Amino acid sequence: MPEAAPGSDVPPASIIDVSGLVLGRAASLIARRLLNGETIVVIHAEKSVVTGSRPSVLAHYTAARARGSVRSGPHYPRYADRIFRRTVRGMLPHRKGRGAAAFARLTVYLGAPAEVVRGQPVERLDSAKPNPSLRPPLTLAEISKMLGARW
């Protein structure tokens, strides 16, 4: 993401690495910051995790994907970056002007493109780390492959 031009009112984008962070916790923190006017770039979306038992998590995402019709929706994404965007959108008032403007300031990437992170500080949201558990959490990459994503 290029930095803002000198003298412009647009602040540079905050780059957040969400690898290993809980999807819902990270999305709620990011949504709050978007509503405060920040521009946010999320990297490594496929490495964020979803906690819970494996069968219930997979059932939730397959049911969300199968809901509705092809023509009229709701259309639920199958790729990890789009699932992350959709989760953040659910935490924003996206049908109102300020929520739509906040959602437009969010960019999500699979991996970390070199042109985005070059020379920029990368943040970690420590309050979104998962609690230690006996069962390993599912990553968004595993969920999206199960939903039929081809990458």
Phi and psi in degrees as GROMACS dihedral restraints (atoms count N, CA, C in turn):
[ dihedral_restraints ]
;  ai    aj    ak    al  type     phi  dphi    fc
    3     4     5     6     1   -70.0    20    10
    4     5     6     7     1   149.1    20    10
    6     7     8     9     1   -73.2    20    10
    7     8     9    10     1   159.7    20    10
    9    10    11    12     1   -67.2    20    10
   10    11    12    13     1   146.8    20    10
   12    13    14    15     1   -67.3    20    10
   13    14    15    16     1   145.3    20    10
   15    16    17    18     1   -61.0    20    10
   16    17    18    19     1   134.7    20    10
   18    19    20    21     1    90.7    20    10
   19    20    21    22     1    -6.8    20    10
   21    22    23    24     1   -88.3    20    10
   22    23    24    25     1   160.2    20    10
   24    25    26    27     1   -86.6    20    10
   25    26    27    28     1    -4.1    20    10
   27    28    29    30     1   -84.0    20    10
   28    29    30    31     1   119.3    20    10
   30    31    32    33     1   -74.1    20    10
   31    32    33    34     1   155.3    20    10
   33    34    35    36     1   -66.7    20    10
   34    35    36    37     1   156.5    20    10
   36    37    38    39     1   -74.8    20    10
   37    38    39    40     1   142.7    20    10
   39    40    41    42     1   -85.7    20    10
   40    41    42    43     1   130.9    20    10
   42    43    44    45     1  -102.2    20    10
   43    44    45    46     1   124.9    20    10
   45    46    47    48     1  -120.8    20    10
   46    47    48    49     1   127.1    20    10
   48    49    50    51     1   -94.1    20    10
   49    50    51    52     1   118.5    20    10
   51    52    53    54     1  -105.0    20    10
   52    53    54    55     1    16.1    20    10
   54    55    56    57     1   -67.0    20    10
   55    56    57    58     1   128.0    20    10
   57    58    59    60     1    82.1    20    10
   58    59    60    61     1     1.1    20    10
   60    61    62    63     1   -95.9    20    10
   61    62    63    64     1   152.6    20    10
   63    64    65    66     1   -70.6    20    10
   64    65    66    67     1   130.6    20    10
   66    67    68    69     1   -55.0    20    10
   67    68    69    70     1   -52.4    20    10
   69    70    71    72     1   -67.1    20    10
   70    71    72    73     1   -39.9    20    10
   72    73    74    75     1   -66.6    20    10
   73    74    75    76     1   -45.0    20    10
   75    76    77    78     1   -64.9    20    10
   76    77    78    79     1   -40.4    20    10
   78    79    80    81     1   -64.8    20    10
   79    80    81    82     1   -38.3    20    10
   81    82    83    84     1   -68.9    20    10
   82    83    84    85     1   -38.4    20    10
   84    85    86    87     1   -66.1    20    10
   85    86    87    88     1   -40.3    20    10
   87    88    89    90     1   -68.2    20    10
   88    89    90    91     1   -40.6    20    10
   90    91    92    93     1   -61.4    20    10
   91    92    93    94     1   -40.9    20    10
   93    94    95    96     1   -63.3    20    10
   94    95    96    97     1   -41.9    20    10
   96    97    98    99     1   -69.4    20    10
   97    98    99   100     1   -34.9    20    10
   99   100   101   102     1   -64.2    20    10
  100   101   102   103     1   -40.4    20    10
  102   103   104   105     1   -66.6    20    10
  103   104   105   106     1   -22.6    20    10
  105   106   107   108     1   -84.2    20    10
  106   107   108   109     1     1.9    20    10
  108   109   110   111     1   100.6    20    10
  109   110   111   112     1     4.7    20    10
  111   112   113   114     1   -77.9    20    10
  112   113   114   115     1   154.3    20    10
  114   115   116   117     1  -103.8    20    10
  115   116   117   118     1   126.4    20    10
  117   118   119   120     1  -125.9    20    10
  118   119   120   121     1   135.6    20    10
  120   121   122   123     1  -115.4    20    10
  121   122   123   124     1   124.9    20    10
  123   124   125   126     1  -105.8    20    10
  124   125   126   127     1   130.3    20    10
  126   127   128   129     1  -117.2    20    10
  127   128   129   130     1   158.1    20    10
  129   130   131   132     1    59.0    20    10
  130   131   132   133     1    45.9    20    10
  132   133   134   135     1   -64.2    20    10
  133   134   135   136     1   -31.1    20    10
  135   136   137   138     1   -69.6    20    10
  136   137   138   139     1   -14.5    20    10
  138   139   140   141     1   -97.4    20    10
  139   140   141   142     1     0.9    20    10
  141   142   143   144     1   -73.7    20    10
  142   143   144   145     1   154.9    20    10
  144   145   146   147     1  -117.3    20    10
  145   146   147   148     1   155.7    20    10
  147   148   149   150     1  -120.3    20    10
  148   149   150   151     1   122.5    20    10
  150   151   152   153     1   -88.6    20    10
  151   152   153   154     1   163.4    20    10
  153   154   155   156     1   121.9    20    10
  154   155   156   157     1   172.9    20    10
  156   157   158   159     1   -70.3    20    10
  157   158   159   160     1   144.2    20    10
  159   160   161   162     1   -55.5    20    10
  160   161   162   163     1   -47.6    20    10
  162   163   164   165     1   -63.4    20    10
  163   164   165   166     1   -38.4    20    10
  165   166   167   168     1   -72.0    20    10
  166   167   168   169     1   -36.7    20    10
  168   169   170   171     1   -66.2    20    10
  169   170   171   172     1   -45.9    20    10
  171   172   173   174     1   -65.4    20    10
  172   173   174   175     1   -37.5    20    10
  174   175   176   177     1   -64.9    20    10
  175   176   177   178     1   -39.1    20    10
  177   178   179   180     1   -61.1    20    10
  178   179   180   181     1   -49.1    20    10
  180   181   182   183     1   -72.1    20    10
  181   182   183   184     1   -36.1    20    10
  183   184   185   186     1   -68.9    20    10
  184   185   186   187     1   -36.6    20    10
  186   187   188   189     1   -66.8    20    10
  187   188   189   190     1   -40.4    20    10
  189   190   191   192     1   -64.7    20    10
  190   191   192   193     1   -37.8    20    10
  192   193   194   195     1   -71.2    20    10
  193   194   195   196     1   -35.6    20    10
  195   196   197   198     1   -83.9    20    10
  196   197   198   199     1   -13.4    20    10
  198   199   200   201     1   -66.8    20    10
  199   200   201   202     1   145.8    20    10
  201   202   203   204     1    81.6    20    10
  202   203   204   205     1  -165.1    20    10
  204   205   206   207     1  -124.5    20    10
  205   206   207   208     1   166.5    20    10
  207   208   209   210     1   -66.0    20    10
  208   209   210   211     1   -36.8    20    10
  210   211   212   213     1   -77.5    20    10
  211   212   213   214     1   -47.5    20    10
  213   214   215   216     1  -104.7    20    10
  214   215   216   217     1    -8.8    20    10
  216   217   218   219     1    82.6    20    10
  217   218   219   220     1  -170.0    20    10
  219   220   221   222     1   -70.3    20    10
  220   221   222   223     1   142.0    20    10
  222   223   224   225     1   -97.1    20    10
  223   224   225   226     1   113.6    20    10
  225   226   227   228     1  -102.8    20    10
  226   227   228   229     1   134.3    20    10
  228   229   230   231     1   -73.1    20    10
  229   230   231   232     1   161.7    20    10
  231   232   233   234     1  -116.2    20    10
  232   233   234   235     1   -15.9    20    10
  234   235   236   237     1   -89.1    20    10
  235   236   237   238     1   147.8    20    10
  237   238   239   240     1   -62.3    20    10
  238   239   240   241     1   -41.6    20    10
  240   241   242   243     1   -66.1    20    10
  241   242   243   244     1   -36.4    20    10
  243   244   245   246     1   -75.4    20    10
  244   245   246   247     1   -32.9    20    10
  246   247   248   249     1   -63.0    20    10
  247   248   249   250     1   -41.5    20    10
  249   250   251   252     1   -62.7    20    10
  250   251   252   253     1   -46.0    20    10
  252   253   254   255     1   -60.3    20    10
  253   254   255   256     1   -41.7    20    10
  255   256   257   258     1   -65.1    20    10
  256   257   258   259     1   -37.2    20    10
  258   259   260   261     1   -65.6    20    10
  259   260   261   262     1   -43.1    20    10
  261   262   263   264     1   -65.6    20    10
  262   263   264   265     1   -39.9    20    10
  264   265   266   267     1   -60.2    20    10
  265   266   267   268     1   -35.5    20    10
  267   268   269   270     1   -66.8    20    10
  268   269   270   271     1   -17.1    20    10
  270   271   272   273     1  -100.7    20    10
  271   272   273   274     1     5.7    20    10
  273   274   275   276     1  -116.2    20    10
  274   275   276   277     1   151.8    20    10
  276   277   278   279     1   -78.7    20    10
  277   278   279   280     1    68.9    20    10
  279   280   281   282     1   -69.3    20    10
  280   281   282   283     1   -10.3    20    10
  282   283   284   285     1   -91.7    20    10
  283   284   285   286     1    -3.1    20    10
  285   286   287   288     1  -105.9    20    10
  286   287   288   289     1   162.8    20    10
  288   289   290   291     1   -59.2    20    10
  289   290   291   292     1   -47.1    20    10
  291   292   293   294     1   -70.2    20    10
  292   293   294   295     1   -32.6    20    10
  294   295   296   297     1   -71.2    20    10
  295   296   297   298     1   -39.7    20    10
  297   298   299   300     1   -66.3    20    10
  298   299   300   301     1   -38.7    20    10
  300   301   302   303     1   -67.0    20    10
  301   302   303   304     1   -39.2    20    10
  303   304   305   306     1   -64.8    20    10
  304   305   306   307     1   -43.3    20    10
  306   307   308   309     1   -65.2    20    10
  307   308   309   310     1   -31.5    20    10
  309   310   311   312     1   -69.4    20    10
  310   311   312   313     1   -20.2    20    10
  312   313   314   315     1   -86.3    20    10
  313   314   315   316     1     4.8    20    10
  315   316   317   318     1  -102.9    20    10
  316   317   318   319     1   131.7    20    10
  318   319   320   321     1  -128.1    20    10
  319   320   321   322     1   132.6    20    10
  321   322   323   324     1  -124.8    20    10
  322   323   324   325     1   134.5    20    10
  324   325   326   327     1  -123.4    20    10
  325   326   327   328     1   146.7    20    10
  327   328   329   330     1   -83.3    20    10
  328   329   330   331     1   128.6    20    10
  330   331   332   333     1    74.1    20    10
  331   332   333   334     1  -160.4    20    10
  333   334   335   336     1  -133.5    20    10
  334   335   336   337     1    95.2    20    10
  336   337   338   339     1   -59.7    20    10
  337   338   339   340     1   136.4    20    10
  339   340   341   342     1   -61.4    20    10
  340   341   342   343     1   -36.4    20    10
  342   343   344   345     1   -71.1    20    10
  343   344   345   346     1   -18.0    20    10
  345   346   347   348     1   -84.9    20    10
  346   347   348   349     1   -44.7    20    10
  348   349   350   351     1   -94.4    20    10
  349   350   351   352     1    -1.0    20    10
  351   352   353   354     1   -60.6    20    10
  352   353   354   355     1   113.3    20    10
  354   355   356   357     1    73.1    20    10
  355   356   357   358     1     7.7    20    10
  357   358   359   360     1  -104.1    20    10
  358   359   360   361     1   143.4    20    10
  360   361   362   363     1   -72.8    20    10
  361   362   363   364     1   139.2    20    10
  363   364   365   366     1  -108.5    20    10
  364   365   366   367     1   128.1    20    10
  366   367   368   369     1   -92.2    20    10
  367   368   369   370     1   155.3    20    10
  369   370   371   372     1  -124.7    20    10
  370   371   372   373     1   137.5    20    10
  372   373   374   375     1   -96.2    20    10
  373   374   375   376     1    93.0    20    10
  375   376   377   378     1   -67.2    20    10
  376   377   378   379     1   -24.4    20    10
  378   379   380   381     1   -76.1    20    10
  379   380   381   382     1    -4.6    20    10
  381   382   383   384     1  -104.7    20    10
  382   383   384   385     1    11.7    20    10
  384   385   386   387     1   -70.7    20    10
  385   386   387   388     1   147.2    20    10
  387   388   389   390     1   -75.2    20    10
  388   389   390   391     1   150.2    20    10
  390   391   392   393     1   -73.9    20    10
  391   392   393   394     1   150.1    20    10
  393   394   395   396     1   -61.4    20    10
  394   395   396   397     1   138.7    20    10
  396   397   398   399     1  -143.2    20    10
  397   398   399   400     1   158.4    20    10
  399   400   401   402     1   -76.0    20    10
  400   401   402   403     1   -30.2    20    10
  402   403   404   405     1  -100.3    20    10
  403   404   405   406     1   136.2    20    10
  405   406   407   408     1   -72.3    20    10
  406   407   408   409     1   139.6    20    10
  408   409   410   411     1   -73.8    20    10
  409   410   411   412     1   158.2    20    10
  411   412   413   414     1   -83.6    20    10
  412   413   414   415     1   139.6    20    10
  414   415   416   417     1   -90.1    20    10
  415   416   417   418     1   160.7    20    10
  417   418   419   420     1   -65.9    20    10
  418   419   420   421     1   -26.1    20    10
  420   421   422   423     1   -64.5    20    10
  421   422   423   424     1   -43.0    20    10
  423   424   425   426     1   -64.7    20    10
  424   425   426   427     1   -41.6    20    10
  426   427   428   429     1   -65.5    20    10
  427   428   429   430     1   -43.7    20    10
  429   430   431   432     1   -68.9    20    10
  430   431   432   433     1   -34.5    20    10
  432   433   434   435     1   -65.6    20    10
  433   434   435   436     1   -37.5    20    10
  435   436   437   438     1   -66.8    20    10
  436   437   438   439     1   -31.1    20    10
  438   439   440   441     1   -79.8    20    10
  439   440   441   442     1    -7.0    20    10
  441   442   443   444     1   105.7    20    10
  442   443   444   445     1    15.3    20    10
  444   445   446   447     1   -70.7    20    10
  445   446   447   448     1   139.4    20    10
  447   448   449   450     1  -114.0    20    10
  448   449   450   451     1   109.1    20    10
